[in-house]
Every structure is written in structure tokens, then in C-alpha cells.
Amino acid sequence: MSAVSIPLPRQRPWVLPSRGVVGMYCLIAAESAIFTIFVIAYLFYVGKSLTGPLPQNVLRVPVFFTVCLLSSSVTIHFAVRQLKAGRQQIFRWCWLLTLVLGALFLGGTASEWRHLIYDEGLTISTNLFGTTYYSLVGLHAFHVTVGLIALASVAVFSAFGLVKQEHAGRLEVLSMYWHFVDAVWIVVFTVVYVIGR
């Protein structure tokens, strides 16, 4: 009886991952740890404020602005795919739409804060709820602001024709950050506007 040889599939050689991707994963891991601490603090102190205003009395659920932010994950993903395919014009419009959706979300956060501070009298020093709310939502708003600055920079470079198909890998790294910001908002939204109310 002779031995039958089974051909093995050809294996592709292992390639080092991009430094940008590795760096972004490290940043996301570090930022996730920070957000975890703030979320745990919010959950620990929810309902422990001795004085008002309380979350159930003053928070409005930002459904529209949440949809804007989560939709921006779709548009940035589509934008990077279009750049990889060499479709510059579609890339520019998708990137700009991502920027607009992110700015709408940040504007919604600013509007909510204005309402809470001036109409409801809730500041960071009012009570435990105010302290933990502004800390957690403010940390997220800071990350959105950083993302918007990066998105706006790319939009300006793109308007001058400086963003080319070969830059798609770098923009994919930036999109990873934006997806992270959106994913964190799902957690923040759930903790603040669903569990914490």
C-alpha cells in the first residue's frame, strides 16, 4: 500500500502589521481603560446625589444626535473604501458628510449642556450627578473634538488635491479612531440615558 500525499495550501508569508494600525490599537486600548474608569465612577455614584437636579428630571435622550454620530461611522468607512478605489470626488463628499454628522453631534452636546447649565442649574459642582455626568460626557466630547479636528484637516488637504489613493491606509487608521469614538458613545449613551435615568 502506497502513501498518498495531500497537497498543502500555499501559505502567504507573514508581514508585519502597519505601525499606524498598531499605534492606534495601543491608543484605543489606553483610552478604553480611561473610559472604563469614568463609566464605573458614573455607575457607582448614580442615584447617590443628596440634592437635585437628578438625571430623570433633567436629561433629554439625544436620539437624533446619536443617529448622526453612529451614521458617521458608515460614511467614514465608505469614504475610505472610495479612496482605495481611486474615486476622489465620492471620497471627498463622504468625508465631508462624516465631518458634518460629527459636528452636528458635538453641537447637540453643546446644546444639551447649555440647557442643563442655564435652564436646570446643573453644573459640574452642583452634585455627584453633575460631577460624574460632565466628566464622562465631557471626556467623550473631547475625543469627538479631536476627531473632528483630524477630519477637518484631511478635508482641507483633500480640497487642495493633496489626498491621494496611496494615503488610504493612513486614513483607515484615522477611521479606526472615529469608530472607537462612536463605539464609546454607545456605552456612554446606555449608561447615562438608559441605565442612569
KAGI-V166596 format. One line per field, one symbol per residue. phi: phi as a letter, one per 40 degrees, with the letter a starting at -180 (. if undefined). burial: b if it has 9 or more other C-alpha atoms within 8 Angstrom, else e. A space follows every 10 residues. Layout:
phi->???
burial->???
This chain:
phi->.ccccbcccc ccccbccdcc cccccccccc cccccccccc ccccccgbcc bccbdccbcb cccdcccdcc cccccccccc cccdcgcccc ddcccccdcc cccccccccc cccdcccccb gcbcbcaccd cccccccccc cccccccccc cccccccccc gcbbdccdcc cccccdcccc dccccdccdc cccbccc
burial->eeeeeeeeee eeeeeeeeee bbebeeebee eeeebeebbe bbbebbeebe eebbbeebbe eeeebbebbb bbbebbbbbb bbbbeebbeb bbbbbbbbbe bbbbbbebbe ebebbbbeeb bbbbebbbbb bbbbbbbbbb bebbbebbeb bbebbebbee eeebbeebee bbbbbbbbbb bbebbeebbb bbbeebe
